[in-house]
């Protein structure tokens, strides 16, 4: 017989600076498979401003990237107990957002970017929030294939949604693109699509043009 238990868990995240509570914008960035928050945050350094707080949550599942020692990476989820992982991720990310937003007299605009595996996690998370985010960017990835279309439609109808892909990304297949196109076609709102010359990585000029 299989059982489960709910317990307290400590998660970690990195920030561009200590919040001054005068920020006009909070950018939440989701790293990809096998990455760590503190290193992924460095990719966003050109976007750092006093009035913009960049927050990078770190996935709570860890594994050695090769063998049984050496570099460690964080993983949002696997196929094992995936429903529990999705629920845990959403609770964890909700807690991060709540802890960051506390003490703001005027709530800042919230923008979200998800990279690779983090794109699916980001799309699931924003679709269950109780308020709307200003911008959702899915980079080198896309919407979670099992996303509730009606719920996503309701929560994202007033959100700027952008999908960004590299033209030589070895991780993106024609099959995955077709599935994403079919899913996007079912959404009752516009999804902007952007492409850059490159592979499975963040293109800085394009990133800066999106988050002016």
C-alpha positions as CSV (number, residue, x, y, z in Angstrom):
1,X,0.0,0.0,0.0
2,X,1.3,3.4,-1.0
3,X,0.8,6.4,1.3
4,X,1.9,10.0,1.5
5,X,2.6,12.7,4.1
6,X,2.7,16.5,4.1
7,X,5.6,18.1,5.8
8,X,7.6,21.4,6.0
9,X,10.3,21.8,3.4
10,X,13.0,24.4,2.9
11,X,13.5,25.8,-0.6
12,X,16.0,28.3,-1.9
13,X,16.0,31.2,-4.3
14,X,18.4,33.9,-5.5
15,X,17.7,37.6,-6.0
16,X,19.4,40.4,-7.8
17,X,19.4,42.5,-4.6
18,X,17.8,42.9,-1.2
19,X,14.3,44.2,-1.9
20,X,14.0,48.0,-1.2
21,X,10.2,47.8,-1.4
22,X,10.3,50.6,-4.0
23,X,10.7,48.3,-7.0
24,X,8.2,48.8,-9.8
25,X,8.7,45.4,-11.3
26,X,9.5,41.9,-10.1
27,X,10.9,39.5,-12.7
28,X,10.7,35.8,-11.7
29,X,13.0,33.6,-13.8
30,X,12.7,29.8,-13.9
31,X,15.9,27.9,-14.7
32,X,16.2,24.9,-16.9
33,X,16.9,21.2,-16.2
34,X,20.0,20.6,-14.1
35,X,20.8,24.3,-13.4
36,X,21.1,26.1,-10.2
37,X,19.5,29.4,-9.3
38,X,22.6,31.4,-8.3
39,X,24.3,30.7,-11.7
40,X,21.2,31.1,-13.8
41,X,20.7,34.5,-12.1
42,X,24.0,35.7,-13.7
43,X,22.4,35.5,-17.2
44,X,20.0,38.3,-16.1
45,X,22.6,40.7,-14.7
46,X,22.3,43.1,-17.7
47,X,18.6,43.5,-16.6
48,X,19.4,44.4,-13.0
49,X,18.0,47.8,-11.9
50,X,17.1,49.4,-8.6
51,X,13.5,49.4,-9.6
52,X,13.5,45.8,-10.9
53,X,13.9,42.8,-8.6
54,X,15.0,39.6,-10.3
55,X,14.1,36.5,-8.5
56,X,15.2,33.0,-9.5
57,X,13.6,30.1,-7.6
58,X,15.6,26.9,-7.4
59,X,13.9,23.6,-8.1
60,X,13.8,21.4,-5.0
61,X,14.9,18.1,-6.6
62,X,18.7,17.7,-6.9
63,X,20.9,15.2,-8.7
64,X,24.6,14.8,-9.7
65,X,24.9,15.7,-13.4
66,X,27.4,12.9,-14.0
67,X,27.9,9.8,-12.0
68,X,27.8,9.9,-8.2
69,X,29.8,13.1,-7.4
70,X,30.8,16.4,-8.9
71,X,28.5,19.1,-10.2
72,X,24.9,19.1,-8.9
73,X,21.9,20.4,-10.7
74,X,18.3,21.1,-9.7
75,X,15.3,19.6,-11.5
76,X,11.7,20.7,-11.5
77,X,10.2,17.3,-11.9
78,X,10.4,13.9,-13.5
79,X,7.8,11.5,-14.7
80,X,7.8,9.8,-11.3
81,X,5.0,11.1,-9.0
82,X,4.6,14.0,-11.4
83,X,1.2,15.1,-10.1
84,X,2.6,15.5,-6.6
85,X,5.6,17.3,-8.0
86,X,3.4,19.8,-9.9
87,X,1.4,20.5,-6.7
88,X,4.5,20.8,-4.6
89,X,6.1,23.2,-7.1
90,X,3.0,25.4,-7.2
91,X,2.8,25.6,-3.4
92,X,6.5,26.3,-3.1
93,X,6.5,29.1,-5.8
94,X,3.4,30.7,-4.3
95,X,5.2,30.9,-1.0
96,X,8.2,32.6,-2.7
97,X,6.0,35.2,-4.3
98,X,4.1,35.8,-1.1
99,X,7.3,36.3,0.9
100,X,8.8,38.6,-1.8
101,X,5.6,40.8,-2.1
102,X,5.1,41.3,1.6
103,X,5.6,44.8,3.0
104,X,5.1,46.5,-0.4
105,X,2.8,49.5,-0.1
106,X,2.2,49.5,-3.8
107,X,2.4,46.0,-5.4
108,X,5.0,45.9,-8.3
109,X,4.2,44.5,-11.7
110,X,5.1,40.8,-11.9
111,X,6.7,39.3,-15.0
112,X,7.7,35.7,-15.5
113,X,10.2,34.0,-17.8
114,X,10.7,30.2,-17.9
115,X,13.7,28.6,-19.7
116,X,13.7,25.1,-21.1
117,X,12.1,22.8,-18.4
118,X,11.3,25.9,-16.5
119,X,9.0,27.1,-19.2
120,X,6.5,24.3,-18.6
121,X,6.7,24.9,-14.8
122,X,6.2,28.6,-15.3
123,X,3.1,28.1,-17.5
124,X,1.6,25.8,-14.9
125,X,2.3,28.1,-12.1
126,X,0.9,31.4,-13.6
127,X,-2.2,29.5,-14.7
128,X,-3.1,28.8,-11.1
129,X,-2.3,32.2,-9.6
130,X,-5.0,34.2,-8.0
131,X,-3.9,37.3,-9.9
132,X,-2.6,38.0,-13.4
133,X,1.0,38.5,-14.3
134,X,1.9,41.2,-16.7
135,X,4.2,39.2,-19.0
136,X,4.9,35.5,-19.5
137,X,7.9,34.5,-21.6
138,X,8.5,30.8,-22.5
139,X,12.1,30.5,-23.7
140,X,13.6,27.4,-25.4
141,X,10.5,25.6,-24.2
142,X,6.7,26.0,-24.2
143,X,3.4,25.5,-22.4
144,X,3.1,22.3,-20.3
145,X,1.4,19.7,-22.5
146,X,-1.2,18.9,-19.8
147,X,-2.1,22.5,-19.0
148,X,-5.8,23.2,-18.4
149,X,-6.7,25.3,-21.4
150,X,-9.8,26.9,-19.9
151,X,-7.8,27.9,-16.7
152,X,-4.9,29.2,-18.8
153,X,-7.2,31.2,-21.0
154,X,-8.8,32.8,-18.0
155,X,-5.6,33.7,-16.2
156,X,-3.6,34.7,-19.3
157,X,-6.1,36.6,-21.3
158,X,-4.7,40.0,-20.2
159,X,-1.1,38.9,-20.1
160,X,1.6,39.5,-22.7
161,X,2.6,36.0,-23.7
162,X,5.8,35.3,-25.8
163,X,7.4,32.1,-27.0
164,X,11.1,32.4,-27.9
165,X,13.1,29.7,-29.7
166,X,16.6,29.5,-31.2
167,X,16.8,28.6,-34.9
168,X,19.3,25.8,-34.2
169,X,18.2,24.5,-30.8
170,X,19.0,20.8,-30.6
171,X,16.5,20.2,-27.8
172,X,13.5,21.4,-29.9
173,X,12.1,18.9,-32.3
174,X,9.6,19.3,-35.1
175,X,7.2,17.1,-33.2
176,X,7.4,19.3,-30.1
177,X,6.9,22.5,-32.2
178,X,3.8,20.9,-33.9
179,X,2.3,20.0,-30.5
180,X,3.0,23.6,-29.2
181,X,1.4,25.1,-32.4
182,X,-1.7,23.0,-31.9
183,X,-2.0,24.0,-28.2
184,X,-1.4,27.7,-29.0
185,X,-4.1,27.5,-31.7
186,X,-6.6,26.4,-29.0
187,X,-5.9,29.5,-26.8
188,X,-8.3,32.4,-27.1
189,X,-5.5,35.0,-26.8
190,X,-2.5,36.1,-28.9
191,X,0.9,34.5,-28.4
192,X,3.8,36.3,-29.8
193,X,6.6,34.2,-31.3
194,X,10.2,35.3,-31.6
195,X,13.2,33.5,-33.0
196,X,16.9,34.2,-32.6
197,X,20.1,32.7,-34.3
198,X,21.4,30.3,-31.8
199,X,20.7,27.2,-29.8
200,X,19.5,26.2,-26.3
201,X,20.5,29.3,-24.5
202,X,19.5,32.9,-23.5
203,X,20.1,35.4,-26.3
204,X,21.0,38.6,-24.5
205,X,20.0,41.2,-27.1
206,X,16.6,39.6,-27.6
207,X,16.1,39.3,-23.8
208,X,16.9,43.0,-23.3
209,X,14.4,43.9,-26.0
210,X,11.6,42.0,-24.3
211,X,12.3,43.3,-20.8
212,X,13.1,46.9,-21.7
